Amino acid sequence: MAVVAVVAVKATLRRPSRARPACKRLVAAFCCALLASWVGGTALAADVDPEAKHPVRAPHYGDTLFQFFQDHYFTSITTLMVSQQQQRVEPHGDEAEVLRGGMLLSYGMPRQAGEIFAQLIERGATPSVRDRAWYFLAKIRYQRGYLEEAEAAYAKIERPLKGALEDDRQLLGASLLMARADYAGAAGLLQSVDKKSPGTRYARFNLGVALIRAGDVPRGTAILDELGQAGAENEEFRSLRDRANVALGFAALTTEQPKEARTYLERVRLKGLQSNKALLGFGWAADSMKEPKLALVPWMELQQRGIADSAGLEAQIAVPYAFAKLGAFGQSLARYNEAIDAFERENAALDESIAAIRTGKLIDALIEMNASDNEMGWFFAIKDLPAMPHPDHLSQVLAQHEFQEAFKNYRDLRFLATNLAEWKDKLGVFDDMLQTRKKAFADRLPEVRQRASEVNLEALGKRRDKVSGEIEAAEAAADGVAFADSKQVELLARAAAVSEALKAPGDDAVLAPLRERARMAAGVLAWQLAQEQPVRLWEAKKEIVVIDTQLVEARRRDAALAEAQKEEPVRFELFAKRIAATDPLLAAMSPKVAALTREQQGAAQDIAVAELRQQKERLASYLTQARFAVAQLYDRANSGTRSGADAGGKAANVSPR
């Protein structure tokens, strides 16, 4: 039933937040660094404040961490909130609050997370926790656009953070400085990022950009050039290298250095994410060098890749533009007409894709094809793409951060709706379980009472005291006979009877040996009892201790039985009230979540449609240019007053981006 608390907060979702992926990365890094000191004493533990170096002492908090590392984020946060409500996470109270705030932040709930961090700061948490809270608060404020407040929170961080968070802190500081156009200050801060840290390449990329914007073009270019030639062991870093080269290439084009631009752009992979931009820029570099024939090579390759992105669109009219500059007006005209036909077909295809998205086909298919048993969480990613009228349009839709976040919110809301439905069913099960327990309690209570009444604890206690007194008396008198067992008691009785019988008058010559034998037998028996007396005394005392323990346990159970007869009906009533109180809450929240789910689906579809509409607007712009170029070519052919080169140049009014 603790899910209701989270649902109440999660149901406030309306629109996707731009800040969520950054939050996810930060929280993941934070949690990994935070937990290193708890679960293994790794190298990161050396960077933790000494007061944070301790094992998990609260089992319920350990359960939260276990669920977290199993990627069961919803279970983790609900378990944590229940444990906090029942005060089961001490002595990890502050760390638990930071973890909860981080998870709420990752779910796109910055207001609630900010309140948690602010409360931690106000109540005087430990320095390490307080610094992390100030950092996350600064991050939240920066993401929401409150730059002055973010800078104030950032300034409160007193010392370096632990592990990967320190690099993120420096990047945040650099972002704040760049937001105030203090590129020199940002560059100075980025230079202090540890070169061995995982994010050093991104920091250096930002450093290069900051230096260029600060006016130190040579240093900035040198850093980006170094990244552009560096080795890359995985796809992530290869993409970053391509990005650095594309940035250098277009920067060189802007400063009219086409030769240098070609050098940079030649490094970009032909099959990478940046390849289309690189091909487009390489063509414009050749055009700037008055080599339209050379420009045709990358542009025609780009033209064959389709018109799924802006670079491909521009290539459709860049190719006929190059033919016109070469004086091949017939080919130029044919290519312009082909581009016009392609643009019109693409425009119709975009309309079909928009119509399919409006019917919900895209969202429903994405949910169906990417369904899993995993709970809603931070790192959900779309892996399988559905069949759509025009699959090429999916890439530009799914590449949008806003659509990804809107879709994740939609998926989360669907998860919550399912969760609420499951709890609705569980309430009936809980009610049946409660009735079964009440009946079992009522049925067994008379039997238990009867059995309890058969045991007279007071009489047993008196018997124990009597036996204990006898043992103490026997110990004081050193009386071994008191500890004789049943066989020895029988032998003692037989010896006494024989001795008594031999006292009768008779022939002394006959009875004397018998009396001596009886005396010796009695003596042997007395000697045995004296020898065994210490051991048997110890055993008797040990049995008294066992009896005392059993009496204590019996009295405890008797008291517990009496207490249960009073408390169990009260507990039954409390459970019944919780079930009764939760039922209308679930009934109220289910339609609310359903309405939000529909609204979120509409929001995701609006974002997808908006992106395709932007593509239609770009298409319209290029279509206008192509038609204008065709008209100019026809006009020149009819009038014969303009030179081919002039007509070709004006016929394709395209400029490098």
Summary of the structure (lengths in Angstrom):
residues: 657
radius of gyration: 43.0
end to end distance: 55.7
largest distance: 173.8
contacts: 2046
relative contact order: 0.08
helix: 78%
strand: 0%
